[in-house]
Amino acid sequence: MCLRHLKLGERKTINESSRQFEIMKEHRAPWECTYAKEDKTECKPGKKPKSDQEYFEIFCLCILQAGLNWGTVRKNWQRYRKGFYNFNIHKLARVQSKELMKQPNVVRNFKKIKDIVYDAKEFQKIKNEYGSFSNFLKSLKEMNDKEVSRFLMKRFKHFGEYTAHYYLHCVGYR
């Protein structure tokens, strides 16, 4: 069967030369998305989060899955949620990175842990300055997408160009 003849939204497994290929059905970022750098026509933008807490959890998801298998990160997400205090911004902003590293349910990457703690502090500053993370993003509307990504990369840690772009896609920015 030719891959081009599959309709968007179908899910098929194709055995081609004894190798399995799976065609991912149409899905929405971030929670249904398990493939990195995929075609945006298959990955619908995420819905706008309802709270700063949701913005921050998706933010942490983007950081934690950077350089890792996304399926594995999603499979372990409830564990990570528990280890990172349900991604509570205030708790993470106050915790010592070394103490968090001792938690049994966190990713064993000290740099990511340290950067999430730093970023929780940045989220708090933004909330104090703009009232909410949503208002902060609205304040960036005059910038083009590349400028917004660069701005986020400068403000936050462990947040490269692709991560910034994917995060904005996940939260339904624009």
Backbone as CSV, one residue per row, in Angstrom:
resi,resn,N_x,N_y,N_z,CA_x,CA_y,CA_z,C_x,C_y,C_z
1,MET,0.853,-1.181,0.000,0.000,0.000,0.000,0.897,1.242,0.000
2,CYS,0.569,2.211,-0.792,1.326,3.446,-0.873,0.979,4.333,0.319
3,LEU,1.985,4.891,0.955,1.748,5.732,2.126,0.936,6.979,1.780
4,ARG,1.051,7.449,0.554,0.327,8.656,0.158,-1.181,8.449,0.102
5,HIS,-1.641,7.210,-0.033,-3.062,6.951,-0.179,-3.793,6.778,1.148
6,LEU,-3.060,6.874,2.258,-3.732,6.825,3.555,-4.370,8.177,3.822
7,LYS,-5.559,8.172,4.326,-6.242,9.418,4.644,-5.780,9.917,5.995
8,LEU,-5.677,11.246,6.134,-5.328,11.845,7.407,-6.365,11.416,8.430
9,GLY,-5.929,10.997,9.576,-6.851,10.553,10.610,-6.888,9.045,10.747
10,GLU,-6.362,8.297,9.757,-6.310,6.839,9.857,-5.075,6.432,10.625
11,ARG,-5.147,5.296,11.256,-3.988,4.740,11.938,-3.750,3.355,11.353
12,LYS,-2.602,3.151,10.751,-2.288,1.885,10.099,-0.880,1.458,10.469
13,THR,-0.653,0.172,10.479,0.689,-0.376,10.595,0.989,-1.068,9.284
14,ILE,2.118,-0.759,8.714,2.488,-1.290,7.413,3.768,-2.082,7.579
15,ASN,3.775,-3.297,7.055,4.969,-4.127,7.091,5.659,-3.968,5.743
16,GLU,6.770,-3.248,5.724,7.482,-2.992,4.484,8.895,-3.523,4.650
17,SER,9.255,-4.539,3.874,10.571,-5.181,3.959,10.857,-5.641,5.384
18,SER,9.877,-6.270,6.010,9.990,-6.810,7.370,10.192,-5.746,8.432
19,ARG,9.996,-4.484,8.115,10.082,-3.406,9.105,8.697,-2.845,9.326
20,GLN,8.361,-2.565,10.549,7.055,-2.022,10.889,7.094,-0.492,10.848
21,PHE,6.127,0.093,10.187,5.975,1.544,10.159,4.568,1.864,10.630
22,GLU,4.446,2.797,11.513,3.126,3.195,11.969,2.859,4.618,11.510
23,ILE,1.700,4.834,10.926,1.279,6.163,10.514,0.432,6.720,11.655
24,MET,0.846,7.842,12.198,0.148,8.428,13.336,-1.105,9.136,12.861
25,LYS,-2.206,8.904,13.558,-3.449,9.602,13.240,-3.312,11.077,13.596
26,GLU,-4.194,11.864,13.087,-4.218,13.279,13.427,-4.393,13.403,14.939
27,HIS,-3.669,14.310,15.547,-3.697,14.440,17.002,-3.429,15.885,17.408
28,ARG,-3.642,16.163,18.688,-3.474,17.521,19.210,-2.307,17.564,20.191
29,ALA,-1.499,18.605,20.066,-0.380,18.831,20.990,-0.928,19.323,22.328
30,PRO,-0.287,19.112,23.423,0.910,18.305,23.547,0.637,16.867,23.981
31,TRP,-0.501,16.597,24.599,-0.686,15.313,25.293,-0.893,14.126,24.366
32,GLU,-1.353,14.329,23.155,-1.532,13.217,22.224,-0.301,13.034,21.335
33,CYS,0.630,13.933,21.405,1.783,13.968,20.507,2.950,13.222,21.134
34,THR,3.452,12.197,20.433,4.591,11.447,20.959,5.770,11.414,19.991
35,TYR,5.694,12.137,18.900,6.772,12.137,17.926,7.402,13.518,17.824
36,ALA,8.710,13.587,17.909,9.428,14.861,17.824,9.483,15.357,16.390
37,LYS,9.488,16.669,16.233,9.678,17.339,14.949,8.796,16.780,13.842
38,GLU,7.528,16.622,14.163,6.623,16.067,13.160,6.000,17.153,12.292
39,ASP,5.360,16.731,11.257,4.692,17.623,10.327,3.533,18.303,11.049
40,LYS,3.525,19.630,11.036,2.487,20.384,11.745,1.078,20.117,11.213
41,THR,0.937,19.625,9.987,-0.397,19.328,9.466,-0.997,18.127,10.195
42,GLU,-0.153,17.271,10.777,-0.654,16.135,11.541,-0.849,16.476,13.005
43,CYS,-0.075,17.405,13.497,-0.122,17.777,14.909,-0.857,19.105,15.058
44,LYS,-2.106,19.027,15.478,-2.895,20.246,15.669,-2.358,21.033,16.855
45,PRO,-2.447,22.351,16.805,-2.007,23.147,17.955,-2.802,22.772,19.203
46,GLY,-2.150,22.908,20.338,-2.819,22.627,21.600,-3.854,23.693,21.911
47,LYS,-4.688,23.374,22.880,-5.681,24.342,23.345,-5.041,25.246,24.386
48,LYS,-5.517,26.474,24.428,-4.970,27.447,25.371,-5.210,26.957,26.805
49,PRO,-4.149,26.866,27.613,-4.321,26.443,29.006,-5.218,27.404,29.779
50,LYS,-5.886,26.869,30.785,-6.827,27.665,31.570,-6.179,28.341,32.779
51,SER,-4.948,27.932,33.121,-4.303,28.495,34.311,-2.794,28.568,34.117
52,ASP,-2.156,29.354,34.979,-0.696,29.420,34.967,-0.108,28.047,35.252
53,GLN,-0.770,27.290,36.119,-0.318,25.951,36.456,-0.255,25.059,35.203
54,GLU,-1.281,25.133,34.355,-1.286,24.350,33.114,-0.197,24.827,32.151
55,TYR,-0.011,26.137,32.048,1.066,26.669,31.203,2.407,26.116,31.674
56,PHE,2.602,26.097,33.001,3.881,25.652,33.536,4.075,24.143,33.367
57,GLU,3.031,23.366,33.531,3.160,21.923,33.354,3.556,21.590,31.909
58,ILE,2.935,22.235,30.950,3.285,22.013,29.543,4.708,22.497,29.277
59,PHE,5.076,23.601,29.905,6.434,24.126,29.806,7.444,23.075,30.278
60,CYS,7.164,22.469,31.429,8.050,21.431,31.982,8.065,20.190,31.097
61,LEU,6.920,19.845,30.527,6.864,18.719,29.600,7.845,18.950,28.447
62,CYS,7.818,20.139,27.887,8.698,20.458,26.757,10.171,20.364,27.164
63,ILE,10.497,20.793,28.363,11.875,20.715,28.849,12.267,19.262,29.100
64,LEU,11.410,18.535,29.771,11.758,17.168,30.153,11.897,16.236,28.958
65,GLN,11.100,16.445,27.921,11.197,15.526,26.789,12.275,15.925,25.793
66,ALA,12.894,17.086,25.958,13.975,17.504,25.060,15.120,16.493,25.135
67,GLY,15.437,15.893,24.007,16.523,14.938,23.921,16.173,13.537,24.393
68,LEU,14.936,13.326,24.802,14.503,12.010,25.272,13.419,11.457,24.355
69,ASN,13.116,10.194,24.505,12.018,9.579,23.763,10.703,10.100,24.331
70,TRP,9.916,10.754,23.487,8.694,11.391,23.966,7.699,10.375,24.504
71,GLY,7.626,9.213,23.872,6.706,8.176,24.346,7.043,7.743,25.765
72,THR,8.326,7.624,26.058,8.766,7.235,27.401,8.408,8.320,28.416
73,VAL,8.624,9.568,28.039,8.286,10.672,28.943,6.786,10.660,29.236
74,ARG,5.946,10.482,28.200,4.487,10.447,28.405,4.077,9.258,29.261
75,LYS,4.725,8.106,29.036,4.391,6.903,29.795,4.675,7.110,31.291
76,ASN,5.703,7.882,31.595,6.107,8.121,32.983,5.595,9.446,33.540
77,TRP,4.713,10.106,32.813,4.324,11.464,33.189,3.699,11.548,34.587
78,GLN,2.864,10.610,34.968,2.252,10.666,36.303,3.315,10.537,37.393
79,ARG,4.325,9.728,37.149,5.456,9.624,38.087,6.179,10.958,38.198
80,TYR,6.484,11.558,37.051,7.188,12.841,37.049,6.340,13.913,37.728
81,ARG,5.068,13.888,37.469,4.158,14.854,38.086,4.259,14.759,39.613
82,LYS,4.251,13.560,40.112,4.361,13.350,41.559,5.717,13.840,42.074
83,GLY,6.786,13.477,41.396,8.128,13.862,41.824,8.386,15.353,41.783
84,PHE,7.739,16.041,40.856,7.902,17.485,40.716,6.750,18.255,41.374
85,TYR,6.191,17.699,42.438,5.141,18.369,43.224,3.969,18.833,42.359
86,ASN,3.541,17.993,41.437,2.448,18.319,40.512,2.719,19.599,39.718
87,PHE,3.991,19.891,39.537,4.435,21.087,38.815,3.867,22.365,39.428
88,ASN,3.751,22.333,40.759,3.309,23.504,41.508,4.413,24.561,41.428
89,ILE,4.108,25.670,40.798,5.091,26.724,40.544,5.704,27.224,41.841
90,HIS,4.877,27.472,42.858,5.366,28.041,44.118,6.279,27.066,44.864
91,LYS,5.910,25.799,44.897,6.754,24.804,45.573,8.085,24.628,44.848
92,LEU,8.029,24.549,43.522,9.259,24.353,42.760,10.177,25.574,42.829
93,ALA,9.607,26.754,42.948,10.417,27.970,43.046,11.162,28.038,44.379
94,ARG,10.664,27.332,45.391,11.284,27.367,46.726,12.207,26.184,47.011
95,VAL,12.091,25.109,46.247,12.853,23.894,46.530,14.310,24.048,46.081
96,GLN,15.193,23.363,46.765,16.594,23.291,46.352,16.725,22.181,45.311
97,SER,17.426,22.448,44.243,17.582,21.465,43.162,18.159,20.146,43.675
98,LYS,19.113,20.219,44.592,19.727,19.002,45.137,18.708,18.168,45.909
99,GLU,17.799,18.822,46.602,16.745,18.099,47.324,15.769,17.443,46.354
100,LEU,15.427,18.166,45.305,14.512,17.630,44.301,15.129,16.410,43.605
101,MET,16.423,16.449,43.399,17.122,15.339,42.753,17.010,14.052,43.575
102,LYS,16.795,14.181,44.867,16.666,13.014,45.750,15.291,12.363,45.649
103,GLN,14.327,13.063,45.058,12.979,12.508,44.896,13.051,11.284,43.979
104,PRO,12.307,10.223,44.317,12.388,9.007,43.497,11.729,9.123,42.119
105,ASN,10.858,10.081,41.932,10.080,10.141,40.693,10.445,11.314,39.791
106,VAL,11.693,11.724,39.794,12.101,12.803,38.895,13.091,12.264,37.872
107,VAL,13.238,12.975,36.778,14.219,12.631,35.758,15.604,12.797,36.380
108,ARG,16.479,11.884,36.127,17.824,11.927,36.695,18.764,12.767,35.829
109,ASN,18.393,14.016,35.686,19.199,14.953,34.915,19.253,16.239,35.729
110,PHE,20.358,16.440,36.448,20.450,17.574,37.370,20.270,18.909,36.656
111,LYS,20.802,19.039,35.451,20.662,20.310,34.721,19.188,20.618,34.448
112,LYS,18.422,19.621,34.015,16.994,19.857,33.773,16.274,20.221,35.065
113,ILE,16.606,19.539,36.140,15.975,19.834,37.435,16.299,21.257,37.872
114,LYS,17.572,21.609,37.817,18.010,22.957,38.205,17.313,24.024,37.347
115,ASP,17.200,23.757,36.065,16.588,24.728,35.159,15.078,24.841,35.377
116,ILE,14.409,23.745,35.722,12.971,23.816,36.028,12.744,24.653,37.280
117,VAL,13.605,24.512,38.273,13.496,25.328,39.492,13.695,26.804,39.140
118,TYR,14.709,27.092,38.341,14.951,28.467,37.892,13.739,29.007,37.128
119,ASP,13.213,28.203,36.216,12.086,28.632,35.388,10.819,28.839,36.213
120,ALA,10.649,28.067,37.292,9.501,28.287,38.186,9.598,29.683,38.807
121,LYS,10.806,30.092,39.158,11.016,31.446,39.705,10.692,32.503,38.653
122,GLU,11.077,32.236,37.409,10.765,33.170,36.316,9.256,33.262,36.095
123,PHE,8.566,32.121,36.163,7.104,32.123,36.021,6.478,32.997,37.101
124,GLN,6.986,32.896,38.322,6.455,33.719,39.418,6.677,35.204,39.131
125,LYS,7.866,35.559,38.649,8.144,36.961,38.309,7.191,37.455,37.235
126,ILE,6.969,36.622,36.229,6.056,37.000,35.143,4.648,37.184,35.670
127,LYS,4.213,36.277,36.530,2.866,36.390,37.117,2.737,37.695,37.909
128,ASN,3.764,38.046,38.658,3.736,39.298,39.434,3.728,40.518,38.521
129,GLU,4.461,40.444,37.422,4.568,41.576,36.506,3.363,41.737,35.582
130,TYR,2.818,40.617,35.081,1.757,40.674,34.071,0.394,40.196,34.566
131,GLY,0.348,39.641,35.758,-0.915,39.130,36.294,-1.138,37.652,35.979
132,SER,-0.637,37.197,34.825,-0.760,35.785,34.441,0.205,35.511,33.288
133,PHE,0.480,34.246,33.069,1.348,33.885,31.953,0.641,34.154,30.631
134,SER,-0.660,33.992,30.612,-1.441,34.287,29.411,-1.292,35.757,29.021
135,ASN,-1.361,36.645,29.998,-1.181,38.077,29.723,0.229,38.360,29.211
136,PHE,1.208,37.660,29.760,2.591,37.793,29.300,2.690,37.436,27.817
137,LEU,2.115,36.304,27.434,2.163,35.902,26.021,1.425,36.909,25.138
138,LYS,0.309,37.447,25.627,-0.423,38.463,24.853,0.443,39.690,24.622
139,SER,1.306,40.001,25.588,2.170,41.184,25.447,3.216,41.001,24.350
140,LEU,3.410,39.775,23.895,4.411,39.484,22.865,3.815,39.439,21.460
141,LYS,2.542,39.726,21.319,1.835,39.587,20.037,2.409,40.452,18.922
142,GLU,3.071,41.545,19.279,3.642,42.425,18.253,4.898,41.830,17.616
143,MET,5.483,40.843,18.280,6.701,40.207,17.761,6.326,39.100,16.781
144,ASN,7.224,38.810,15.843,6.986,37.652,14.984,7.383,36.387,15.754
145,ASP,7.046,35.229,15.209,7.265,33.964,15.921,8.727,33.725,16.284
146,LYS,9.612,34.053,15.390,11.047,33.851,15.652,11.517,34.749,16.804
147,GLU,11.033,35.979,16.836,11.390,36.902,17.920,10.841,36.420,19.257
148,VAL,9.623,35.894,19.255,9.030,35.371,20.487,9.858,34.194,20.992
149,SER,10.218,33.288,20.094,11.041,32.136,20.481,12.366,32.590,21.076
150,ARG,13.020,33.543,20.439,14.300,34.052,20.946,14.131,34.712,22.306
151,PHE,13.047,35.451,22.471,12.774,36.118,23.744,12.606,35.080,24.860
152,LEU,11.859,34.035,24.586,11.665,32.969,25.581,12.985,32.256,25.871
153,MET,13.794,32.049,24.842,15.085,31.383,25.020,16.008,32.192,25.935
154,LYS,15.920,33.515,25.859,16.750,34.371,26.716,16.223,34.398,28.155
155,ARG,14.923,34.332,28.306,14.320,34.463,29.645,14.383,33.159,30.444
156,PHE,14.243,32.032,29.759,14.174,30.739,30.439,15.407,29.891,30.146
157,LYS,15.629,28.924,31.022,16.757,28.006,30.856,16.274,26.679,30.294
158,HIS,17.192,26.002,29.626,16.933,24.707,28.985,15.787,24.836,27.975
159,PHE,15.810,25.932,27.261,14.715,26.269,26.359,15.312,26.740,25.042
160,GLY,15.590,25.792,24.142,16.173,26.121,22.850,15.117,26.538,21.841
161,GLU,15.555,26.776,20.634,14.655,27.270,19.589,13.515,26.292,19.296
162,TYR,13.847,25.008,19.122,12.785,24.045,18.837,11.833,23.899,20.017
163,THR,12.378,23.855,21.234,11.530,23.725,22.425,10.599,24.926,22.547
164,ALA,11.122,26.120,22.304,10.294,27.330,22.378,9.179,27.285,21.328
165,HIS,9.542,26.912,20.113,8.556,26.833,19.034,7.483,25.790,19.355
166,TYR,7.928,24.617,19.818,6.975,23.552,20.145,6.088,23.952,21.319
167,TYR,6.649,24.628,22.321,5.848,25.081,23.470,4.727,26.023,23.000
168,LEU,5.073,26.966,22.168,4.062,27.909,21.669,2.983,27.169,20.890
169,HIS,3.379,26.155,20.139,2.422,25.306,19.406,1.501,24.575,20.400
170,CYS,2.092,24.057,21.477,1.347,23.292,22.472,0.306,24.118,23.212
171,VAL,0.591,25.387,23.436,-0.336,26.232,24.205,-1.264,27.034,23.298
172,GLY,-1.268,26.713,22.010,-2.186,27.371,21.087,-1.894,28.832,20.863
173,TYR,-0.610,29.193,20.944,-0.211,30.590,20.738,-0.456,30.972,19.278
174,ARG,-1.111,32.086,19.080,-1.496,32.659,17.771,-2.616,31.941,17.202
